[in-house]
Amino acid sequence: MATVLNFSGKTPSQRMCLKPMAGPAISSMAIKRTCQFEQNKRDALQHCIYVKRKAENKQLNDHRLFPVMAAVQRSSGIYPSSPSPSDTIKKFYKCINEKNLKQLGDYISEDCYIEECSFNTPLQGKKEVMNFFEQLITGMGQNVKFCIQRVCEGDELIGAANWHMEWKDKQIPYTRGCSFFEFSKKGEKIILKKAQIVIESPIKPGTVVLSLLKTVTALFDGFPKTTDWFLKSPHIVFQWLWKIYTILFAPIVDSYLRLWSLAARLLSYAYYIVLYIAKFFFK
């Protein structure tokens, strides 16, 4: 505020001269700028949060979408599936049922080893194994097929199958079996390296087996040294038993078998005669 004196003879008067008040104006501008800065800061922070959430949502959607797309691609055949033991086992028995020896040979390795419980010695080598399967396929005829019930697989290219044989979709008694397979890789496919085949026995001794087991274990426990020698070299004992059999029992058994062979031949002739007569009268 300023005071002006007038000496012109008039009553002195006071005039108010209003000048800009610099202090409050500067403070107001500073406050406005501070508020604007805080607003810009909040806007920038909100924008950063928005961008971050958008990126997280996109990443989450990508993770959710990938398994679905992968499943679709696998199902549509975009990704080629590698052969598995279970698939190879199914194809293996399919070749047997279709009597396709050429394709069956592609699944057998050169050093294949098969333990078939119906044989005294294992089958070794591809040639011997293929000869066995050729005889098997010939013996199956046109109507007998393998029916796979269950197939399972484990680690390191190992698989197993539970099966039985059928004639025109009807199960044949005493033909249930279980096969255990060990495979090896050959390029992009897997081939049979080793197998163990267990077939159901038509003889059902029942509790006799348990009684026999009890007797044998009692003998083993009573003569441990002899048992240890026997288990280390059982072939020697069987060789001596075979010699005793050939000397004492073989002639009797051979004559008995020849008699049964003759009886079976006569029965087969009688069967064919009856079948021929039945066809003649029941056309």
C-alpha positions as CSV (number, residue, x, y, z in Angstrom):
1,M,0.0,0.0,0.0
2,A,1.3,3.5,-0.9
3,T,0.3,7.0,0.5
4,V,0.2,10.0,-1.9
5,L,0.3,13.7,-0.5
6,N,-1.4,16.4,-2.6
7,F,-0.2,20.1,-2.0
8,S,-2.7,21.8,-4.3
9,G,-4.8,23.2,-1.5
10,K,-7.3,20.5,-1.6
11,T,-8.1,18.4,1.2
12,P,-5.6,15.8,1.2
13,S,-6.9,12.5,0.3
14,Q,-5.6,9.0,0.4
15,R,-5.6,6.9,-2.7
16,M,-5.2,3.2,-2.6
17,C,-2.9,1.9,-5.2
18,L,-3.4,-1.9,-5.6
19,K,-0.3,-3.6,-6.9
20,P,0.1,-7.3,-7.7
21,M,0.9,-9.3,-4.6
22,A,3.8,-11.4,-5.8
23,G,4.0,-13.7,-2.7
24,P,0.6,-15.3,-2.8
25,A,0.5,-15.6,-6.6
26,I,3.8,-17.4,-6.7
27,S,2.5,-19.8,-4.0
28,S,-0.7,-20.5,-5.9
29,M,1.2,-21.2,-9.0
30,A,3.6,-23.5,-7.1
31,I,0.6,-25.4,-5.6
32,K,-1.0,-25.7,-9.0
33,R,2.2,-27.1,-10.5
34,T,2.6,-29.5,-7.6
35,C,-0.9,-30.7,-8.1
36,Q,-0.4,-31.1,-11.8
37,F,2.8,-33.1,-11.1
38,E,1.1,-35.3,-8.7
39,Q,-1.7,-35.9,-11.1
40,N,0.7,-36.8,-13.9
41,K,2.5,-39.1,-11.5
42,R,-0.7,-40.9,-10.6
43,D,-1.6,-41.2,-14.3
44,A,1.8,-42.6,-15.1
45,L,1.6,-45.1,-12.3
46,Q,-1.9,-46.2,-13.3
47,H,-0.7,-46.5,-16.9
48,C,2.2,-48.7,-15.8
49,I,-0.1,-50.9,-13.7
50,Y,-2.5,-51.2,-16.7
51,V,0.4,-52.2,-19.1
52,K,1.7,-54.7,-16.5
53,R,-1.7,-56.3,-16.0
54,K,-2.3,-56.5,-19.7
55,A,1.1,-58.2,-20.2
56,E,0.3,-60.7,-17.4
57,N,-3.1,-61.5,-18.8
58,K,-1.6,-62.0,-22.2
59,Q,1.0,-64.4,-20.8
60,L,-1.7,-66.3,-18.8
61,N,-3.8,-66.6,-21.9
62,D,-0.9,-67.9,-23.8
63,H,-0.2,-70.5,-21.2
64,R,-3.8,-71.6,-21.2
65,L,-3.9,-71.7,-24.9
66,F,-0.7,-73.7,-25.5
67,P,-1.8,-77.0,-24.0
68,V,-5.1,-76.8,-26.0
69,M,-3.3,-76.0,-29.2
70,A,-0.7,-78.7,-28.5
71,A,-3.4,-81.3,-27.9
72,V,-5.2,-80.2,-31.1
73,Q,-2.0,-80.4,-33.1
74,R,-1.2,-83.9,-31.7
75,S,-4.7,-85.1,-32.4
76,S,-4.6,-83.6,-35.9
77,G,-1.3,-85.3,-36.7
78,I,0.8,-82.1,-36.9
79,Y,3.3,-83.5,-34.4
80,P,4.4,-87.0,-35.4
81,S,4.1,-89.4,-32.5
82,S,7.1,-91.7,-31.7
83,P,6.4,-95.4,-31.6
84,S,5.6,-96.9,-28.1
85,P,6.0,-100.4,-26.8
86,S,2.2,-100.8,-26.5
87,D,1.7,-99.8,-30.2
88,T,4.4,-102.2,-31.3
89,I,2.9,-105.1,-29.3
90,K,-0.5,-104.5,-31.0
91,K,1.0,-104.3,-34.4
92,F,3.1,-107.4,-33.6
93,Y,0.0,-109.5,-32.9
94,K,-1.9,-107.9,-35.8
95,C,0.8,-109.3,-38.1
96,I,0.4,-112.7,-36.7
97,N,-3.4,-112.6,-37.1
98,E,-3.1,-111.4,-40.6
99,K,-0.4,-114.0,-41.4
100,N,2.0,-111.2,-42.6
101,L,5.4,-112.8,-42.0
102,K,7.2,-110.1,-44.0
103,Q,6.0,-107.3,-41.8
104,L,6.4,-109.4,-38.7
105,G,10.1,-109.8,-39.5
106,D,10.5,-106.0,-39.4
107,Y,9.7,-106.0,-35.7
108,I,12.3,-108.7,-34.8
109,S,15.9,-108.0,-34.2
110,E,18.8,-110.1,-35.5
111,D,19.8,-111.2,-32.0
112,C,16.2,-111.8,-30.7
113,Y,15.9,-114.1,-27.7
114,I,12.5,-115.7,-26.8
115,E,11.8,-117.9,-23.8
116,E,8.6,-119.9,-24.6
117,C,7.6,-122.0,-21.5
118,S,6.4,-124.8,-23.7
119,F,9.9,-125.4,-25.0
120,N,12.9,-126.8,-23.1
121,T,15.4,-124.4,-24.8
122,P,14.9,-120.7,-25.7
123,L,14.7,-119.5,-29.3
124,Q,17.8,-117.6,-30.3
125,G,18.4,-115.5,-33.4
126,K,16.0,-114.1,-35.9
127,K,16.0,-117.1,-38.1
128,E,14.9,-119.5,-35.4
129,V,12.3,-117.1,-34.1
130,M,10.8,-116.5,-37.5
131,N,10.7,-120.3,-38.0
132,F,8.7,-120.6,-34.8
133,F,6.2,-117.9,-35.8
134,E,5.9,-119.4,-39.2
135,Q,4.9,-122.8,-37.7
136,L,2.6,-121.0,-35.3
137,I,0.8,-119.1,-38.1
138,T,0.4,-122.3,-40.1
139,G,-1.0,-124.1,-37.1
140,M,-3.5,-121.4,-36.4
141,G,-5.3,-122.0,-39.7
142,Q,-7.7,-119.4,-41.1
143,N,-10.1,-118.9,-38.2
144,V,-7.9,-118.8,-35.0
145,K,-6.8,-115.4,-33.9
146,F,-5.0,-113.8,-30.9
147,C,-7.3,-111.6,-28.9
148,I,-5.3,-109.0,-26.9
149,Q,-7.0,-108.2,-23.5
150,R,-4.6,-105.8,-21.9
151,V,-1.4,-104.1,-22.9
152,C,0.8,-102.2,-20.5
153,E,4.3,-100.7,-20.8
154,G,7.0,-99.6,-18.4
155,D,10.3,-97.8,-18.5
156,E,13.1,-98.4,-20.9
157,L,11.1,-99.9,-23.8
158,I,9.5,-102.7,-21.8
159,G,5.9,-103.9,-22.4
160,A,3.6,-106.8,-21.6
161,A,0.3,-108.2,-23.1
162,N,-2.4,-110.4,-21.6
163,W,-4.1,-112.5,-24.4
164,H,-6.1,-115.5,-25.3
165,M,-6.9,-117.3,-28.6
166,E,-10.3,-117.3,-30.3
167,W,-11.9,-119.3,-33.1
168,K,-14.5,-117.2,-34.9
169,D,-14.7,-114.8,-32.0
170,K,-15.2,-117.6,-29.5
171,Q,-12.6,-118.2,-26.8
172,I,-10.7,-121.5,-27.0
173,P,-10.2,-123.1,-23.6
174,Y,-6.7,-123.3,-22.1
175,T,-5.2,-120.7,-24.5
176,R,-4.8,-117.8,-22.1
177,G,-1.3,-116.4,-21.9
178,C,0.9,-113.5,-21.0
179,S,3.9,-112.2,-22.9
180,F,6.6,-109.9,-21.6
181,F,8.6,-107.9,-24.2
182,E,11.9,-106.0,-24.2
183,F,12.5,-103.7,-27.2
184,S,15.4,-101.8,-28.6
185,K,15.5,-98.8,-30.9
186,K,16.4,-99.1,-34.6
187,G,16.3,-95.8,-36.2
188,E,12.8,-94.3,-35.8
189,K,11.1,-97.6,-34.8
190,I,11.5,-100.1,-32.0
191,I,12.1,-103.8,-32.5
192,L,11.7,-106.9,-30.4
193,K,14.9,-107.8,-28.5
194,K,13.7,-110.3,-25.9
195,A,10.5,-111.9,-24.9
196,Q,9.1,-114.3,-22.4
197,I,5.9,-116.2,-23.1
198,V,3.8,-117.9,-20.4
199,I,0.9,-120.1,-21.5
200,E,-1.9,-121.5,-19.4
201,S,-1.4,-125.2,-18.7
202,P,-4.3,-127.5,-19.4
203,I,-3.3,-129.6,-16.4
204,K,-4.8,-128.1,-13.2
205,P,-3.2,-129.9,-10.3
206,G,-4.5,-127.5,-7.7
207,T,-3.4,-128.2,-4.1
208,V,-1.1,-131.0,-5.3
209,V,1.3,-128.3,-6.4
210,L,1.4,-126.8,-2.9
211,S,2.0,-130.3,-1.4
212,L,4.7,-131.0,-3.9
213,L,6.3,-127.6,-3.1
214,K,6.3,-128.4,0.6
215,T,8.0,-131.7,0.0
216,V,10.6,-130.2,-2.3
217,T,11.5,-127.4,0.1
218,A,11.8,-129.9,2.9
219,L,14.3,-131.9,0.9
220,F,16.2,-128.7,0.0
221,D,16.4,-127.7,3.6
222,G,17.4,-131.2,4.8
223,F,20.2,-131.5,2.2
224,P,21.5,-128.0,1.6
225,K,24.9,-129.0,0.1
226,T,23.2,-131.4,-2.4
227,T,20.6,-128.7,-3.2
228,D,23.3,-126.1,-3.8
229,W,25.1,-128.5,-6.2
230,F,21.8,-129.4,-7.9
231,L,20.7,-125.8,-8.5
232,K,24.1,-124.9,-9.9
233,S,24.1,-127.7,-12.4
234,P,20.6,-129.1,-12.9
235,H,21.4,-130.3,-16.4
236,I,23.7,-133.0,-15.1
237,V,20.9,-134.5,-13.0
238,F,18.5,-134.4,-15.9
239,Q,21.0,-136.1,-18.2
240,W,21.3,-139.0,-15.7
241,L,17.6,-139.2,-15.4
242,W,17.2,-139.2,-19.2
243,K,19.7,-142.0,-19.5
244,I,17.8,-144.0,-16.9
245,Y,14.6,-143.3,-18.7
246,T,15.9,-144.4,-22.1
247,I,17.2,-147.6,-20.7
248,L,14.3,-148.7,-18.5
249,F,11.2,-146.8,-19.5
250,A,11.6,-145.7,-23.1
251,P,10.7,-149.0,-24.7
252,I,7.5,-149.3,-22.7
253,V,6.5,-145.7,-23.3
254,D,7.3,-145.9,-27.0
255,S,5.1,-149.0,-27.5
256,Y,2.4,-147.3,-25.5
257,L,2.6,-144.1,-27.6
258,R,2.5,-146.2,-30.8
259,L,-0.7,-147.9,-29.6
260,W,-2.3,-144.5,-28.8
261,S,-1.2,-143.2,-32.2
262,L,-2.8,-146.1,-33.9
263,A,-6.0,-145.6,-31.9
264,A,-6.0,-141.9,-32.8
265,R,-5.6,-142.6,-36.4
266,L,-8.5,-145.1,-36.4
267,L,-10.7,-142.6,-34.6
268,S,-9.8,-139.9,-37.2
269,Y,-10.8,-142.3,-40.0
270,A,-14.1,-143.1,-38.3
271,Y,-14.7,-139.3,-37.8
272,Y,-14.2,-138.6,-41.5
273,I,-16.5,-141.5,-42.5
274,V,-19.3,-140.3,-40.2
275,L,-18.8,-136.7,-41.4
276,Y,-19.1,-137.9,-45.1
277,I,-22.2,-139.8,-44.3
278,A,-23.8,-136.9,-42.5
279,K,-23.1,-134.6,-45.4
280,F,-24.7,-137.1,-47.8
281,F,-27.9,-137.4,-45.8
282,F,-28.3,-133.9,-44.4
283,K,-27.7,-131.7,-47.5
